[in-house]
Amino acid sequence: MVVVPGGPLLVEGPVEVVLPDGTVRTSERPVVALCTCRRSRRYPFCDTSHRRRGRPRRD
């Protein structure tokens, strides 16, 4: 498991995640990015929504 500062939790797959409501989500990928910011539309899997969180724009 690898914690990415300000980003997801990377876990070697395949994984099975049990959500608080009992729903089970699975992924067969070799590495799975789990969301830690809860902004992902694919929660519990990361969709990189954390990248849009207040970073200054570079022009």
C-alpha distance matrix in Angstrom:
0.0 3.8 6.8 9.8 12.9 15.2 13.1 10.5 7.0 5.6 4.7 6.8 10.1 12.5 11.7 14.2 14.2 17.2 18.7 21.0 24.0 22.9 22.3 19.8 18.0 16.6 15.3 15.8 14.2 12.3 9.5 9.7 9.9 10.3 13.1 13.2 16.8 18.4 20.6 19.4 22.2 19.8 17.9 15.4 14.5 14.6 18.0 17.9 20.3 18.7 20.4 23.8 23.5 26.3 25.7 29.1 30.6 31.6 35.0
3.8 0.0 3.8 6.3 9.5 12.1 10.4 8.6 5.8 5.0 6.6 9.1 12.5 15.1 14.4 16.9 16.5 19.4 20.3 22.5 25.6 25.0 24.2 22.0 19.9 18.7 17.0 17.8 15.5 13.7 10.3 10.4 9.4 10.3 12.4 12.1 15.3 17.6 19.3 18.4 21.6 19.6 18.0 15.9 14.6 13.7 16.8 15.9 18.3 16.3 17.7 21.2 20.8 23.3 22.4 25.7 27.3 28.2 31.6
6.8 3.8 0.0 3.8 6.2 8.7 7.6 6.6 4.7 6.4 9.0 12.2 15.0 17.4 16.1 18.1 16.8 19.4 19.6 21.4 24.6 24.6 23.9 22.2 20.2 19.7 18.4 19.8 17.6 16.4 12.8 11.9 9.7 9.7 10.6 9.4 12.3 15.0 16.8 16.6 20.0 18.7 16.8 14.9 14.0 12.7 15.7 14.3 16.2 13.7 15.3 18.6 17.7 20.1 19.5 22.9 24.8 26.0 29.6
9.8 6.3 3.8 0.0 3.8 6.2 5.0 5.6 6.0 7.4 10.9 13.9 16.6 19.0 18.0 20.1 18.8 21.5 21.3 23.2 26.2 26.4 25.4 23.8 21.4 21.0 19.3 20.7 18.1 17.1 13.3 12.4 9.6 10.3 10.4 9.6 11.5 14.6 15.6 15.4 19.0 18.1 16.7 15.4 14.0 11.7 14.0 11.8 13.8 11.1 12.1 15.6 14.9 17.2 16.2 19.4 21.2 22.3 25.8
12.9 9.5 6.2 3.8 0.0 3.8 5.4 7.7 8.9 11.1 14.4 17.6 20.2 22.6 21.2 23.0 21.2 23.5 22.8 24.2 27.3 28.0 27.2 26.1 23.9 23.9 22.5 24.2 21.7 20.9 17.1 15.9 12.8 12.8 11.9 10.0 11.0 14.6 15.5 16.2 20.0 19.8 18.1 17.2 16.3 13.7 15.6 13.0 14.1 10.7 11.5 14.6 13.2 14.9 14.0 17.2 19.5 20.8 24.5
15.2 12.1 8.7 6.2 3.8 0.0 3.8 7.2 9.7 12.3 15.8 19.2 21.3 23.3 21.8 23.1 21.0 23.0 21.7 23.0 25.9 27.0 26.1 25.4 23.1 23.5 22.4 24.5 22.1 21.9 18.1 16.3 12.7 12.3 10.3 8.4 8.2 11.9 12.3 13.5 17.2 17.6 16.1 15.7 15.0 12.0 13.5 10.6 10.9 7.3 8.5 11.2 9.5 11.5 11.2 14.6 17.0 18.8 22.5
13.1 10.4 7.6 5.0 5.4 3.8 0.0 3.8 6.9 9.3 12.8 16.1 17.9 19.9 18.5 20.0 18.1 20.5 19.5 21.3 24.0 24.8 23.5 22.5 19.9 20.1 18.7 20.8 18.4 18.4 14.6 12.7 9.0 9.0 7.4 6.8 7.4 10.6 10.9 11.1 14.7 14.6 13.4 12.9 11.6 8.6 10.3 7.8 9.1 6.2 7.8 11.0 10.4 13.2 12.8 16.4 18.1 19.8 23.3
10.5 8.6 6.6 5.6 7.7 7.2 3.8 0.0 3.8 6.2 9.5 12.9 14.4 16.2 14.7 16.2 14.5 17.2 16.6 18.8 21.4 21.8 20.4 19.1 16.5 16.5 15.2 17.4 15.2 15.3 11.6 9.3 5.6 5.4 4.9 5.5 7.7 9.9 10.9 10.2 13.6 12.6 11.1 10.0 8.6 6.4 9.3 8.2 9.9 8.3 10.4 13.5 13.3 16.4 16.3 19.9 21.4 23.1 26.4
7.0 5.8 4.7 6.0 8.9 9.7 6.9 3.8 0.0 3.8 6.4 10.1 12.1 14.1 12.4 14.2 12.8 15.5 15.7 17.9 20.9 20.7 19.7 17.9 15.7 15.3 14.2 16.0 14.2 13.8 10.1 8.1 5.6 5.0 6.6 6.8 10.1 11.9 13.8 12.9 16.0 14.3 12.3 10.4 9.4 8.6 12.0 11.6 13.5 12.0 14.1 17.2 16.8 19.9 19.7 23.3 24.9 26.4 29.8
5.6 5.0 6.4 7.4 11.1 12.3 9.3 6.2 3.8 0.0 3.8 6.9 9.2 11.6 10.9 13.5 13.1 16.5 17.3 20.1 22.7 22.0 20.6 18.3 15.7 14.4 12.5 13.6 11.3 10.3 6.6 5.6 4.6 6.3 9.1 10.3 13.5 14.9 16.4 14.7 17.4 15.1 13.9 11.9 10.0 9.5 12.6 12.5 15.2 14.2 15.7 19.1 19.3 22.3 21.7 25.1 26.3 27.4 30.6
4.7 6.6 9.0 10.9 14.4 15.8 12.8 9.5 6.4 3.8 0.0 3.8 6.1 8.5 7.8 10.8 11.2 14.7 16.3 19.2 21.8 20.5 19.2 16.4 14.1 12.4 10.7 11.4 9.8 8.5 5.7 5.2 6.5 7.5 11.0 12.5 15.9 16.8 18.6 16.7 19.0 16.1 14.8 12.3 10.8 11.6 14.8 15.5 18.1 17.5 19.2 22.4 22.7 25.9 25.4 28.9 30.0 31.1 34.3
6.8 9.1 12.2 13.9 17.6 19.2 16.1 12.9 10.1 6.9 3.8 0.0 3.8 6.5 7.5 11.1 12.7 16.3 18.5 21.7 23.9 22.1 20.7 17.4 15.1 12.5 10.3 9.7 8.1 5.8 4.5 6.2 8.9 10.7 14.4 16.1 19.5 20.2 21.8 19.5 21.4 18.2 17.3 14.9 13.1 14.2 17.0 18.0 20.9 20.6 22.0 25.3 25.9 29.0 28.3 31.7 32.5 33.4 36.4
10.1 12.5 15.0 16.6 20.2 21.3 17.9 14.4 12.1 9.2 6.1 3.8 0.0 2.8 4.9 8.6 11.0 14.7 17.1 20.6 22.3 20.2 18.4 14.9 12.5 9.3 7.0 6.1 5.5 4.6 5.0 5.9 9.5 11.0 14.7 17.1 20.3 20.3 21.8 19.0 20.3 16.8 16.3 14.0 12.2 14.0 16.6 18.3 21.2 21.5 23.0 26.0 26.9 30.3 29.8 33.2 33.8 34.8 37.7
12.5 15.1 17.4 19.0 22.6 23.3 19.9 16.2 14.1 11.6 8.5 6.5 2.8 0.0 3.8 7.1 10.2 13.6 16.4 19.9 21.2 18.8 16.9 13.2 11.0 7.5 5.6 4.3 5.6 6.1 7.4 7.5 11.2 12.2 15.8 18.4 21.5 21.0 22.5 19.6 20.4 16.7 16.3 14.1 12.6 15.0 17.5 19.7 22.3 23.0 24.7 27.4 28.4 31.9 31.7 35.1 35.6 36.8 39.5
11.7 14.4 16.1 18.0 21.2 21.8 18.5 14.7 12.4 10.9 7.8 7.5 4.9 3.8 0.0 3.8 6.5 10.0 12.7 16.2 17.7 15.4 13.8 10.2 8.3 5.7 5.5 6.6 8.1 9.0 8.9 7.4 10.2 10.1 13.6 15.9 19.1 18.3 20.3 17.6 18.5 14.9 13.8 11.3 10.7 13.6 16.5 18.8 20.9 21.4 23.7 26.2 26.8 30.4 30.5 34.1 34.9 36.4 39.3
14.2 16.9 18.1 20.1 23.0 23.1 20.0 16.2 14.2 13.5 10.8 11.1 8.6 7.1 3.8 0.0 3.8 6.7 9.8 13.2 14.4 11.8 10.3 6.7 5.8 4.4 6.7 8.8 11.0 12.6 12.4 10.2 12.3 11.1 14.0 16.2 19.2 17.7 20.0 17.5 18.0 14.5 13.0 10.5 11.1 14.5 17.4 20.0 21.6 22.3 24.9 27.0 27.4 31.1 31.7 35.4 36.3 38.1 41.0
14.2 16.5 16.8 18.8 21.2 21.0 18.1 14.5 12.8 13.1 11.2 12.7 11.0 10.2 6.5 3.8 0.0 3.8 6.3 9.8 11.4 9.4 8.2 5.6 5.2 6.2 8.7 11.7 13.2 14.9 13.7 10.8 11.7 9.4 11.6 13.4 16.2 14.5 17.1 15.1 15.8 12.7 10.4 7.8 9.5 12.9 16.1 18.5 19.5 20.0 23.0 24.9 24.9 28.6 29.5 33.3 34.4 36.5 39.5
17.2 19.4 19.4 21.5 23.5 23.0 20.5 17.2 15.5 16.5 14.7 16.3 14.7 13.6 10.0 6.7 3.8 0.0 3.8 6.7 8.0 5.8 5.8 4.5 6.5 8.8 11.9 15.0 16.9 18.6 17.5 14.5 15.1 12.2 13.7 14.9 17.3 15.2 18.1 16.5 16.9 14.3 11.6 9.4 12.1 15.5 18.5 21.0 21.4 21.9 25.2 26.7 26.4 30.0 31.4 35.1 36.4 38.8 41.8
18.7 20.3 19.6 21.3 22.8 21.7 19.5 16.6 15.7 17.3 16.3 18.5 17.1 16.4 12.7 9.8 6.3 3.8 0.0 3.8 5.5 5.3 5.3 6.3 7.7 10.9 13.8 17.3 18.8 20.7 19.2 15.8 15.4 12.1 12.4 13.3 15.1 12.5 15.4 14.4 14.7 12.7 9.7 8.0 11.5 14.6 17.3 19.7 19.5 20.1 23.6 24.6 24.1 27.7 29.4 33.1 34.5 37.2 40.1
21.0 22.5 21.4 23.2 24.2 23.0 21.3 18.8 17.9 20.1 19.2 21.7 20.6 19.9 16.2 13.2 9.8 6.7 3.8 0.0 3.8 5.4 7.3 9.4 11.4 14.7 17.6 21.1 22.5 24.3 22.6 19.2 18.5 14.9 14.7 14.7 16.1 13.5 16.6 16.4 16.8 15.5 12.2 11.0 14.7 17.4 20.0 22.1 21.4 21.7 25.4 26.1 25.1 28.5 30.6 34.2 35.9 38.8 41.7
24.0 25.6 24.6 26.2 27.3 25.9 24.0 21.4 20.9 22.7 21.8 23.9 22.3 21.2 17.7 14.4 11.4 8.0 5.5 3.8 0.0 3.8 5.6 8.9 11.4 15.0 18.3 21.7 23.6 25.8 24.5 21.0 20.6 17.3 17.0 17.6 18.6 15.5 18.1 17.5 17.1 15.9 13.2 12.5 16.1 19.0 21.2 23.7 22.8 23.7 27.3 27.7 27.1 30.5 32.7 36.3 37.7 40.6 43.3
22.9 25.0 24.6 26.4 28.0 27.0 24.8 21.8 20.7 22.0 20.5 22.1 20.2 18.8 15.4 11.8 9.4 5.8 5.3 5.4 3.8 0.0 3.8 6.3 9.6 12.8 16.4 19.5 21.8 24.0 23.0 19.9 20.1 17.1 17.7 18.6 20.3 17.4 20.1 18.9 18.5 16.6 14.1 12.9 16.1 19.4 21.9 24.6 24.3 25.1 28.6 29.4 29.0 32.6 34.5 38.1 39.5 42.2 44.9
22.3 24.2 23.9 25.4 27.2 26.1 23.5 20.4 19.7 20.6 19.2 20.7 18.4 16.9 13.8 10.3 8.2 5.8 5.3 7.3 5.6 3.8 0.0 3.8 6.6 10.1 13.6 16.9 19.1 21.7 20.9 17.7 18.1 15.5 16.1 17.8 19.3 16.3 18.4 16.7 15.9 13.6 11.7 10.8 13.6 17.1 19.2 22.3 22.1 23.5 26.7 27.5 27.6 31.3 32.9 36.6 37.6 40.2 42.8
19.8 22.0 22.2 23.8 26.1 25.4 22.5 19.1 17.9 18.3 16.4 17.4 14.9 13.2 10.2 6.7 5.6 4.5 6.3 9.4 8.9 6.3 3.8 0.0 3.8 6.6 10.3 13.3 15.8 18.3 17.9 15.0 16.0 13.8 15.3 17.4 19.5 16.9 19.0 16.8 16.3 13.3 11.7 10.2 12.2 16.0 18.3 21.4 21.9 23.2 26.2 27.5 27.8 31.5 32.8 36.5 37.4 39.7 42.4
18.0 19.9 20.2 21.4 23.9 23.1 19.9 16.5 15.7 15.7 14.1 15.1 12.5 11.0 8.3 5.8 5.2 6.5 7.7 11.4 11.4 9.6 6.6 3.8 0.0 3.8 7.1 10.5 12.6 15.3 14.8 11.8 12.9 11.2 13.0 15.6 17.7 15.3 17.0 14.3 13.7 10.4 9.4 7.9 9.0 12.8 15.0 18.2 19.1 20.6 23.3 24.8 25.4 29.2 30.2 33.8 34.5 36.6 39.2
16.6 18.7 19.7 21.0 23.9 23.5 20.1 16.5 15.3 14.4 12.4 12.5 9.3 7.5 5.7 4.4 6.2 8.8 10.9 14.7 15.0 12.8 10.1 6.6 3.8 0.0 3.8 6.8 9.3 12.0 12.2 9.8 12.0 11.3 13.9 16.8 19.3 17.4 18.9 15.9 15.6 11.9 11.5 9.8 9.6 13.2 15.3 18.5 20.0 21.4 23.8 25.7 26.6 30.4 30.9 34.5 35.0 36.8 39.4
15.3 17.0 18.4 19.3 22.5 22.4 18.7 15.2 14.2 12.5 10.7 10.3 7.0 5.6 5.5 6.7 8.7 11.9 13.8 17.6 18.3 16.4 13.6 10.3 7.1 3.8 0.0 3.8 5.6 8.7 9.0 7.2 10.0 10.5 13.5 16.7 19.2 17.9 18.9 15.6 15.7 11.9 12.1 10.6 9.0 11.9 13.8 16.7 18.9 20.3 22.2 24.4 25.7 29.3 29.5 32.9 33.2 34.7 37.2
15.8 17.8 19.8 20.7 24.2 24.5 20.8 17.4 16.0 13.6 11.4 9.7 6.1 4.3 6.6 8.8 11.7 15.0 17.3 21.1 21.7 19.5 16.9 13.3 10.5 6.8 3.8 0.0 3.8 6.6 8.5 8.3 11.8 13.2 16.5 19.6 22.3 21.3 22.2 18.9 19.0 15.2 15.8 14.2 12.2 14.7 16.3 19.0 21.6 22.9 24.4 26.8 28.3 31.9 31.6 34.9 35.0 36.2 38.6
14.2 15.5 17.6 18.1 21.7 22.1 18.4 15.2 14.2 11.3 9.8 8.1 5.5 5.6 8.1 11.0 13.2 16.9 18.8 22.5 23.6 21.8 19.1 15.8 12.6 9.3 5.6 3.8 0.0 3.8 5.4 6.1 9.6 11.9 15.2 18.4 20.9 20.5 21.1 17.8 18.3 14.8 15.6 14.2 11.4 12.9 14.3 16.5 19.6 20.7 21.8 24.5 26.1 29.5 28.9 32.1 32.1 33.0 35.5
12.3 13.7 16.4 17.1 20.9 21.9 18.4 15.3 13.8 10.3 8.5 5.8 4.6 6.1 9.0 12.6 14.9 18.6 20.7 24.3 25.8 24.0 21.7 18.3 15.3 12.0 8.7 6.6 3.8 0.0 3.8 6.7 10.2 12.9 16.4 19.1 21.9 22.1 22.9 19.9 21.0 17.7 18.0 16.3 13.6 14.6 16.4 17.9 21.2 21.7 22.6 25.7 27.1 30.3 29.4 32.5 32.6 33.3 35.9
9.5 10.3 12.8 13.3 17.1 18.1 14.6 11.6 10.1 6.6 5.7 4.5 5.0 7.4 8.9 12.4 13.7 17.5 19.2 22.6 24.5 23.0 20.9 17.9 14.8 12.2 9.0 8.5 5.4 3.8 0.0 3.8 6.7 9.7 13.1 15.6 18.4 19.0 19.9 17.2 18.8 15.7 15.7 14.0 11.2 11.6 13.8 14.8 18.1 18.3 19.2 22.4 23.6 26.8 25.9 29.1 29.5 30.3 33.1
9.7 10.4 11.9 12.4 15.9 16.3 12.7 9.3 8.1 5.6 5.2 6.2 5.9 7.5 7.4 10.2 10.8 14.5 15.8 19.2 21.0 19.9 17.7 15.0 11.8 9.8 7.2 8.3 6.1 6.7 3.8 0.0 3.8 6.3 9.7 12.5 15.3 15.5 16.5 13.8 15.4 12.3 12.0 10.2 7.5 8.4 11.0 12.5 15.4 15.7 17.2 20.2 21.2 24.6 24.2 27.6 28.1 29.3 32.2
9.9 9.4 9.7 9.6 12.8 12.7 9.0 5.6 5.6 4.6 6.5 8.9 9.5 11.2 10.2 12.3 11.7 15.1 15.4 18.5 20.6 20.1 18.1 16.0 12.9 12.0 10.0 11.8 9.6 10.2 6.7 3.8 0.0 3.8 6.5 9.3 11.8 12.4 13.3 10.9 13.2 10.8 10.2 8.7 5.9 5.4 8.4 9.3 12.0 12.0 13.7 16.6 17.4 20.8 20.5 24.0 24.8 26.2 29.2
10.3 10.3 9.7 10.3 12.8 12.3 9.0 5.4 5.0 6.3 7.5 10.7 11.0 12.2 10.1 11.1 9.4 12.2 12.1 14.9 17.3 17.1 15.5 13.8 11.2 11.3 10.5 13.2 11.9 12.9 9.7 6.3 3.8 0.0 3.8 6.5 9.4 9.5 11.3 9.4 11.9 9.6 7.7 5.7 4.5 5.2 9.0 10.1 11.7 11.5 14.2 16.7 16.8 20.4 20.7 24.4 25.6 27.4 30.5
13.1 12.4 10.6 10.4 11.9 10.3 7.4 4.9 6.6 9.1 11.0 14.4 14.7 15.8 13.6 14.0 11.6 13.7 12.4 14.7 17.0 17.7 16.1 15.3 13.0 13.9 13.5 16.5 15.2 16.4 13.1 9.7 6.5 3.8 0.0 3.8 5.8 6.0 7.7 6.6 9.7 8.6 6.4 5.5 5.3 4.3 7.7 8.3 8.9 8.5 11.7 13.7 13.5 17.1 17.9 21.7 23.0 25.2 28.3
13.2 12.1 9.4 9.6 10.0 8.4 6.8 5.5 6.8 10.3 12.5 16.1 17.1 18.4 15.9 16.2 13.4 14.9 13.3 14.7 17.6 18.6 17.8 17.4 15.6 16.8 16.7 19.6 18.4 19.1 15.6 12.5 9.3 6.5 3.8 0.0 3.8 5.7 8.3 8.8 12.3 11.9 9.1 8.2 9.0 7.9 10.9 10.5 10.3 8.7 12.1 14.0 12.8 16.1 17.2 20.9 22.8 25.2 28.6
16.8 15.3 12.3 11.5 11.0 8.2 7.4 7.7 10.1 13.5 15.9 19.5 20.3 21.5 19.1 19.2 16.2 17.3 15.1 16.1 18.6 20.3 19.3 19.5 17.7 19.3 19.2 22.3 20.9 21.9 18.4 15.3 11.8 9.4 5.8 3.8 0.0 3.8 5.5 7.5 11.1 11.9 9.6 9.8 10.5 8.8 10.6 9.7 8.2 6.4 10.2 11.2 9.6 12.9 14.6 18.3 20.3 23.0 26.2
18.4 17.6 15.0 14.6 14.6 11.9 10.6 9.9 11.9 14.9 16.8 20.2 20.3 21.0 18.3 17.7 14.5 15.2 12.5 13.5 15.5 17.4 16.3 16.9 15.3 17.4 17.9 21.3 20.5 22.1 19.0 15.5 12.4 9.5 6.0 5.7 3.8 0.0 3.8 5.6 8.4 9.4 6.8 7.6 9.3 8.6 10.2 10.6 8.7 8.6 12.3 12.7 11.7 15.2 17.2 20.8 22.5 25.4 28.3
20.6 19.3 16.8 15.6 15.5 12.3 10.9 10.9 13.8 16.4 18.6 21.8 21.8 22.5 20.3 20.0 17.1 18.1 15.4 16.6 18.1 20.1 18.4 19.0 17.0 18.9 18.9 22.2 21.1 22.9 19.9 16.5 13.3 11.3 7.7 8.3 5.5 3.8 0.0 3.8 6.5 8.7 7.6 9.5 10.1 8.4 8.5 8.7 5.8 6.8 10.1 9.7 9.4 13.0 15.0 18.5 19.7 22.7 25.4
19.4 18.4 16.6 15.4 16.2 13.5 11.1 10.2 12.9 14.7 16.7 19.5 19.0 19.6 17.6 17.5 15.1 16.5 14.4 16.4 17.5 18.9 16.7 16.8 14.3 15.9 15.6 18.9 17.8 19.9 17.2 13.8 10.9 9.4 6.6 8.8 7.5 5.6 3.8 0.0 3.8 5.2 5.1 7.4 7.0 5.6 5.4 7.1 5.5 7.8 10.6 10.9 11.7 15.4 16.8 20.2 20.9 23.6 26.1
22.2 21.6 20.0 19.0 20.0 17.2 14.7 13.6 16.0 17.4 19.0 21.4 20.3 20.4 18.5 18.0 15.8 16.9 14.7 16.8 17.1 18.5 15.9 16.3 13.7 15.6 15.7 19.0 18.3 21.0 18.8 15.4 13.2 11.9 9.7 12.3 11.1 8.4 6.5 3.8 0.0 3.8 5.6 8.5 8.3 8.1 6.9 9.5 8.1 11.1 13.4 13.1 14.4 18.0 19.5 22.6 22.9 25.6 27.7
19.8 19.6 18.7 18.1 19.8 17.6 14.6 12.6 14.3 15.1 16.1 18.2 16.8 16.7 14.9 14.5 12.7 14.3 12.7 15.5 15.9 16.6 13.6 13.3 10.4 11.9 11.9 15.2 14.8 17.7 15.7 12.3 10.8 9.6 8.6 11.9 11.9 9.4 8.7 5.2 3.8 0.0 3.8 6.2 5.3 6.5 6.4 9.9 9.8 12.4 14.8 15.4 16.7 20.4 21.5 24.8 25.1 27.5 29.8
17.9 18.0 16.8 16.7 18.1 16.1 13.4 11.1 12.3 13.9 14.8 17.3 16.3 16.3 13.8 13.0 10.4 11.6 9.7 12.2 13.2 14.1 11.7 11.7 9.4 11.5 12.1 15.8 15.6 18.0 15.7 12.0 10.2 7.7 6.4 9.1 9.6 6.8 7.6 5.1 5.6 3.8 0.0 3.0 4.6 6.4 8.1 10.8 10.4 12.0 15.1 15.9 16.3 20.1 21.5 25.1 25.9 28.4 31.1
15.4 15.9 14.9 15.4 17.2 15.7 12.9 10.0 10.4 11.9 12.3 14.9 14.0 14.1 11.3 10.5 7.8 9.4 8.0 11.0 12.5 12.9 10.8 10.2 7.9 9.8 10.6 14.2 14.2 16.3 14.0 10.2 8.7 5.7 5.5 8.2 9.8 7.6 9.5 7.4 8.5 6.2 3.0 0.0 3.8 6.6 9.4 11.8 12.0 13.0 16.1 17.5 17.7 21.4 22.6 26.3 27.3 29.7 32.5
14.5 14.6 14.0 14.0 16.3 15.0 11.6 8.6 9.4 10.0 10.8 13.1 12.2 12.6 10.7 11.1 9.5 12.1 11.5 14.7 16.1 16.1 13.6 12.2 9.0 9.6 9.0 12.2 11.4 13.6 11.2 7.5 5.9 4.5 5.3 9.0 10.5 9.3 10.1 7.0 8.3 5.3 4.6 3.8 0.0 3.8 6.6 9.3 10.6 11.9 14.4 16.2 17.0 20.8 21.4 24.9 25.6 27.7 30.4
14.6 13.7 12.7 11.7 13.7 12.0 8.6 6.4 8.6 9.5 11.6 14.2 14.0 15.0 13.6 14.5 12.9 15.5 14.6 17.4 19.0 19.4 17.1 16.0 12.8 13.2 11.9 14.7 12.9 14.6 11.6 8.4 5.4 5.2 4.3 7.9 8.8 8.6 8.4 5.6 8.1 6.5 6.4 6.6 3.8 0.0 3.8 5.6 7.3 8.4 10.6 12.7 13.7 17.4 17.7 21.3 21.9 23.9 26.7
18.0 16.8 15.7 14.0 15.6 13.5 10.3 9.3 12.0 12.6 14.8 17.0 16.6 17.5 16.5 17.4 16.1 18.5 17.3 20.0 21.2 21.9 19.2 18.3 15.0 15.3 13.8 16.3 14.3 16.4 13.8 11.0 8.4 9.0 7.7 10.9 10.6 10.2 8.5 5.4 6.9 6.4 8.1 9.4 6.6 3.8 0.0 3.9 5.6 8.2 9.4 10.9 12.9 16.4 16.6 19.8 19.9 21.9 24.3
17.9 15.9 14.3 11.8 13.0 10.6 7.8 8.2 11.6 12.5 15.5 18.0 18.3 19.7 18.8 20.0 18.5 21.0 19.7 22.1 23.7 24.6 22.3 21.4 18.2 18.5 16.7 19.0 16.5 17.9 14.8 12.5 9.3 10.1 8.3 10.5 9.7 10.6 8.7 7.1 9.5 9.9 10.8 11.8 9.3 5.6 3.9 0.0 3.8 5.3 5.7 7.9 10.0 13.3 13.1 16.3 16.5 18.4 21.1
20.3 18.3 16.2 13.8 14.1 10.9 9.1 9.9 13.5 15.2 18.1 20.9 21.2 22.3 20.9 21.6 19.5 21.4 19.5 21.4 22.8 24.3 22.1 21.9 19.1 20.0 18.9 21.6 19.6 21.2 18.1 15.4 12.0 11.7 8.9 10.3 8.2 8.7 5.8 5.5 8.1 9.8 10.4 12.0 10.6 7.3 5.6 3.8 0.0 3.8 5.3 5.7 7.4 11.0 11.8 15.1 15.5 18.1 20.7
18.7 16.3 13.7 11.1 10.7 7.3 6.2 8.3 12.0 14.2 17.5 20.6 21.5 23.0 21.4 22.3 20.0 21.9 20.1 21.7 23.7 25.1 23.5 23.2 20.6 21.4 20.3 22.9 20.7 21.7 18.3 15.7 12.0 11.5 8.5 8.7 6.4 8.6 6.8 7.8 11.1 12.4 12.0 13.0 11.9 8.4 8.2 5.3 3.8 0.0 3.8 5.5 5.5 9.0 9.6 13.3 14.6 17.1 20.2
20.4 17.7 15.3 12.1 11.5 8.5 7.8 10.4 14.1 15.7 19.2 22.0 23.0 24.7 23.7 24.9 23.0 25.2 23.6 25.4 27.3 28.6 26.7 26.2 23.3 23.8 22.2 24.4 21.8 22.6 19.2 17.2 13.7 14.2 11.7 12.1 10.2 12.3 10.1 10.6 13.4 14.8 15.1 16.1 14.4 10.6 9.4 5.7 5.3 3.8 0.0 3.8 5.5 8.1 7.3 10.7 11.4 13.6 16.7
23.8 21.2 18.6 15.6 14.6 11.2 11.0 13.5 17.2 19.1 22.4 25.3 26.0 27.4 26.2 27.0 24.9 26.7 24.6 26.1 27.7 29.4 27.5 27.5 24.8 25.7 24.4 26.8 24.5 25.7 22.4 20.2 16.6 16.7 13.7 14.0 11.2 12.7 9.7 10.9 13.1 15.4 15.9 17.5 16.2 12.7 10.9 7.9 5.7 5.5 3.8 0.0 3.8 6.2 6.6 9.6 10.1 13.0 15.7
23.5 20.8 17.7 14.9 13.2 9.5 10.4 13.3 16.8 19.3 22.7 25.9 26.9 28.4 26.8 27.4 24.9 26.4 24.1 25.1 27.1 29.0 27.6 27.8 25.4 26.6 25.7 28.3 26.1 27.1 23.6 21.2 17.4 16.8 13.5 12.8 9.6 11.7 9.4 11.7 14.4 16.7 16.3 17.7 17.0 13.7 12.9 10.0 7.4 5.5 5.5 3.8 0.0 3.8 5.8 9.2 11.1 14.3 17.3
26.3 23.3 20.1 17.2 14.9 11.5 13.2 16.4 19.9 22.3 25.9 29.0 30.3 31.9 30.4 31.1 28.6 30.0 27.7 28.5 30.5 32.6 31.3 31.5 29.2 30.4 29.3 31.9 29.5 30.3 26.8 24.6 20.8 20.4 17.1 16.1 12.9 15.2 13.0 15.4 18.0 20.4 20.1 21.4 20.8 17.4 16.4 13.3 11.0 9.0 8.1 6.2 3.8 0.0 3.8 6.3 8.8 12.2 15.2
25.7 22.4 19.5 16.2 14.0 11.2 12.8 16.3 19.7 21.7 25.4 28.3 29.8 31.7 30.5 31.7 29.5 31.4 29.4 30.6 32.7 34.5 32.9 32.8 30.2 30.9 29.5 31.6 28.9 29.4 25.9 24.2 20.5 20.7 17.9 17.2 14.6 17.2 15.0 16.8 19.5 21.5 21.5 22.6 21.4 17.7 16.6 13.1 11.8 9.6 7.3 6.6 5.8 3.8 0.0 3.8 6.3 9.1 12.5
29.1 25.7 22.9 19.4 17.2 14.6 16.4 19.9 23.3 25.1 28.9 31.7 33.2 35.1 34.1 35.4 33.3 35.1 33.1 34.2 36.3 38.1 36.6 36.5 33.8 34.5 32.9 34.9 32.1 32.5 29.1 27.6 24.0 24.4 21.7 20.9 18.3 20.8 18.5 20.2 22.6 24.8 25.1 26.3 24.9 21.3 19.8 16.3 15.1 13.3 10.7 9.6 9.2 6.3 3.8 0.0 3.8 6.5 9.6
30.6 27.3 24.8 21.2 19.5 17.0 18.1 21.4 24.9 26.3 30.0 32.5 33.8 35.6 34.9 36.3 34.4 36.4 34.5 35.9 37.7 39.5 37.6 37.4 34.5 35.0 33.2 35.0 32.1 32.6 29.5 28.1 24.8 25.6 23.0 22.8 20.3 22.5 19.7 20.9 22.9 25.1 25.9 27.3 25.6 21.9 19.9 16.5 15.5 14.6 11.4 10.1 11.1 8.8 6.3 3.8 0.0 3.8 6.3
31.6 28.2 26.0 22.3 20.8 18.8 19.8 23.1 26.4 27.4 31.1 33.4 34.8 36.8 36.4 38.1 36.5 38.8 37.2 38.8 40.6 42.2 40.2 39.7 36.6 36.8 34.7 36.2 33.0 33.3 30.3 29.3 26.2 27.4 25.2 25.2 23.0 25.4 22.7 23.6 25.6 27.5 28.4 29.7 27.7 23.9 21.9 18.4 18.1 17.1 13.6 13.0 14.3 12.2 9.1 6.5 3.8 0.0 3.8
35.0 31.6 29.6 25.8 24.5 22.5 23.3 26.4 29.8 30.6 34.3 36.4 37.7 39.5 39.3 41.0 39.5 41.8 40.1 41.7 43.3 44.9 42.8 42.4 39.2 39.4 37.2 38.6 35.5 35.9 33.1 32.2 29.2 30.5 28.3 28.6 26.2 28.3 25.4 26.1 27.7 29.8 31.1 32.5 30.4 26.7 24.3 21.1 20.7 20.2 16.7 15.7 17.3 15.2 12.5 9.6 6.3 3.8 0.0
